[in-house]
Amino acid sequence: QNGVMSGLMQMLLLKVSAHITEQLGMAPGGEFREAFKEASKVPFCKFHLGDRPIPVTFKRAIAALSFWQKVKLAWGLCFLSDPISKDDVEKCKQKDLLEQMMAEMIGEFPDLHRTIVSERDIYLTYMLKQAAKQIELPRASESEPRKYIPSVVVGVVGMGHVPGIEKNWNSDLKIQEIMSVPPPSASSKIFKYVLKATVFGLLGYGCYRIGHRTVQFVLSMPATQSYLQRLAEVPQQ
């Protein structure tokens, strides 16, 4: 549904998520599930999923990468097997170490960082600001002056997004551009057609080889040879 490359990347990231779950005994995103549970306990509390839709993020991220960057990223995700401990997770909560990790990601995949982190910083900031708008109180009549009360908002975000949200908070944000999905490039179209042709070609060749061997096996059976011999003798009689 989301395209070949996007689908493959989602499968690889699910593999990474399963690896983390196996190592730590808990699935990533637990803080968001906990936020949902806590919100259900508060009267009149509204719960909003404020992140950009995953398909949009994936498609923009994949479109931003070159072919070799996609191969390099996929290779790294395929063979991710480094052990992860709870101490490692606690270390990631340290601001200096987190900034260092983000800097390494920027250096290796700057376009990936832009689409997965920086653009989502903007989107998350925009959604938080929308949620934080003052609430207008009901009026008894049109002539009554408008009265507002401040909203009480608790935002639960990943630590890596906090600096970007602080940076963008006082900016006039527009999210239309970062919500658009760029059309596939010529190279990705060619790769898609080559991949499809290769898969169908291999399937066709496999069916041919299996069919050829099956026919040879059937023809080599004594019962088949006897039947064919009798068929050959029928016109002569």
Disulfide bonds with the S-S distance in Angstrom:
none
